Amino acid sequence: MEDGRWKKAASAVMACQGFNFIFYPSSFIFSFIRRRLMKIGLFGGTFDPIHWGHLRSAEEVSETFGLDRLYFIPTSIPPHKRGQTTTPASDRLQMVRLAVARNPRFSVSTAEISRPGVSYSIDTIRAFAARKQPGDALYFVIGLDAFREIGTWKDFPAIFPLCNFIVTSRPGSKERDPLKGTGVAVKKLFCYDSKQKDYRHQSGTRIYFIELTDIAISASEIRALVEQRKSIRYLVPIDVAKYIERRGLYGGRRGKRS
């Protein structure tokens, strides 16, 4: 039956059954039900504690690359810090939750804290890749120094087809080539795209570089200040400072004003 005649017949049937039925062009229907593709950022770290440097970096990355969602992923047992003492995961997780609570684009993932054993990035990225919707894109946010060590990571060649990388500058750095210093094993997996001015993996994923606002705050310095009974105000969000005080973290005295 021709399309027009089919619509008339169906409308007549619907009218007889007491329905009001309107036919819309198929293009309208498909555009209505089509889900907008998502750009999802993954930002891992010990966050011991999370501070304004982390948050400002995440904001600039999200804005520059138009991320719809950025997940902060506190590590459980970081591979590069095995044997070192870190604050309990439950405390670090709660501090991250407090820090990002007022930003609708930021979320917190317990992917690594909930997973037993060492927190390998490949396992985390595979977990996000498995549950994302078709067409969605993952962006792994990482500092320049950490990225240059990626050749030592577990199953590092398997990471690149799963997500894009956003490599962030370190405070005071003038370097612009994220592949410099990564080693031959990593470099041979990418080719330079002179038009886009970035590096492209054979799978189609890319490495982007972004120069961030120079905010020279370090978690180790914050921990030292707390231990010395000094103020950490304006280095961490106020809710995080209060949590550190309330819990007596980093050798601080409970009840002291931050």
N, C-alpha and C positions, 0 to 999 in steps of 0.2 A: 504494500500500500504506500502511495506517495506520502511524503512527510506532512504536507498540508492536510490531506484527507485523514491521516492518522491522528493529527492533533484535534481535528473537528470531532472525530468519532470518540476520542478519549474524553473530550470536554463534555460531550453529550452524556456519556456514561456517568461522569462525575456529577453532572447537574442532576441526573435522575437519582443519584444516591445522596443528594443534598450537600455536595461539597462545592466550595468555591475554589476553582483550580486555575492557576495562571501559568501559561507556558512562557518560559524565558529562553533566550538563545543559549545554546550549549556553551558558547564562549563566556557568557556571563556567569553561568553556573560553575564552570571550571575555575574562573578567576576568583569566585567567591570562596570556594572550598580549598583553593590552593594555599598551602601553608608557606609563609615567608621563611626563606632559608636563614639559618642562624649562624652567627660567627661567635665561637665559644673560646674564651681564653682560659688557660691553665697556668696558675702561678703558684709554684711550690716553694717550700722553704721550711726551716725550723721555726721561724718567727718566735725567737726566744730573747726578747719579746718582739711583737710586731710594733712598728713605729711609723712616724709620719713619712719617712723616706720610702718605705714599702707602699704606703697608701698613695702618695703623690705619683710614684712611678706607675702604679696600677691605673690611676686616673688618666695619666697622659697616654699610656699605651691604649687604653680602652677608647679614648677620644680619637686618637690618631688613626686607628685601624677600624673604627666603627664596630667594636665588639658589642654584641647584644648582652652577653653575660661573661663575667670573669670569676672563675672559681679560685679562691685561696685554698691551698691544699697543704696543711701542716703535715710534716713528715713524722713518722713514728720512730724509725731507726735510720737516720741518714747514712748512706754507704760511706761517704767521705768523712764522717765523724764517729765511726764506730769506736767504742772504747772511751769516748769523751762523755762527760756528764752533761745531760741536758735537763731542763725543767720537765716535769711529768707532762705527757701528751695532753692529759685532760686540762691542765692549766693553760698550756699554749693554745689549745683549741678554743677555750673560753675567751681568752684575750683576743683572738682573731674575730670571734663572733661579736664581741663588744665593739671592736674597731670598725667593722664593716656594716654594722646594723642600720646605719642611716643612709646608706648608698644603695638604691634599688637595683643598680647594675651589678653589684658585688654579691657573691654568695660564698658559702664555706662548704668544702667537701671533706668528709671523713674517710675518703677512699684509702688513704695510706695508714691513718691511725687505726682504722678498723681491720686492716689486713695484717696478719701476723708476719713476723720476720722483718728483714731489711726492706726499706722503702725504695725499690728500684723504679725509676721513671718509666721504663718500658712497660711495666705491669700496670701502672696508673694510666698511661696513655692508651694502652690496649683496652682497659676497662671503659674509658670514655668513648673510644672509637666504636666499641661494640654496642653501646647504647644510644649513640647519636642517631638522628634521623638522616635518611639519604639526602645528600646535598649539603648538609651542614658541614662547616669547616672548623677544625680545631687549630688553635694557635698556642704554642707552648712558649711562655715568657721566661726568659733566662738572662742572667747577667753575662757580660762579655767574658769575664775571667772563668766563670763556670762553663760556658760554652766551649772554650778552648781546651777544656779537659774532657770533652764529650767522647773522644776516641778511647777513653778508658772506661766508659760506661758499659754496663751489661747490655749485650745485644744491640749496640748502638746503630748498626746499619738498618735494623728493623724498625727503628723509631721514625726515620725520615719519611717513609711513604704514608705514615699515619697522620702526620700533622705538619703544619707550617711552624716555623720558629721565628719569634720576635726577640732579637738579641739587643739588649739595652746597654748603653754606655755606662762606664763606671765614672764616679765623680772625678772631674779633672782630666779625664782621658781625651785625647785628640784623635784616637784611632778610629777608622771608619770601616775597616775590612774585617768582618766577623770571622772569616775563615783563616785569617793570618794566625799562625801558631797552632792550628788544630791538628796538623800532621797530614801526611800524604793519604792515609787511609780514609780520611774524611773528605779532603779536597777533591779526590777523584770521583766522588759521588755527585758532584755539582758542576754546573756550567754557569758562566756569568751571562746574564741577560742585559745587554747594553741599553735596550729600550726602557725596561723597567728599573734598571740600575739595582738589581738584586740577584741572588743566586737561585737557580732552579734545579730541583732534583729531577731525575728521569721519570719519576712518578707524577710530576706536576706540582708537588708541594714546593714551597719557597722559603728562603731565609731572608728576613727583613732586618734592617738595622735602624734603631732609633736613638737619637741623642736626647737624653732626659735632662731636666733641670738638675743642676748640681746641688744636691742636698746631702751633705757629708754627715750622715747620722749612722752609727753602727750599733747593733744590738750589744756587742761586747762592751762598748763604752757606757751604754745605759746600765748594764748589769754592774759595772764597776762603780758607777755613780751611786746606785742604790746601796751597794755594799759599804760605800764610804759615807752613807747617810746624807747624801746630797740630793738636790732637787732634780727631777727628770721632767718637770713641767715644760710643755711645748716641744718635747722630744717624742712623746707618745700621746695618744688621745687621753683625755681626762678619765674616761671610764676604765681604760687600761691601767693608768697610774693608780687609780683607786683600788683596782683588783690586786695589783702587785702589793700595795700597802696592806690590804685586808688579809691577803694570804701569806704575807711575810716572805715573799719570793726574793731570791738573789741575796740572801743574807740581810735583807732590810728588817727594820724594827716595825712590828705591827703597831698601827695607830699613828705613825709619823705622817705628817702632811707631805705630799709629793710636790 
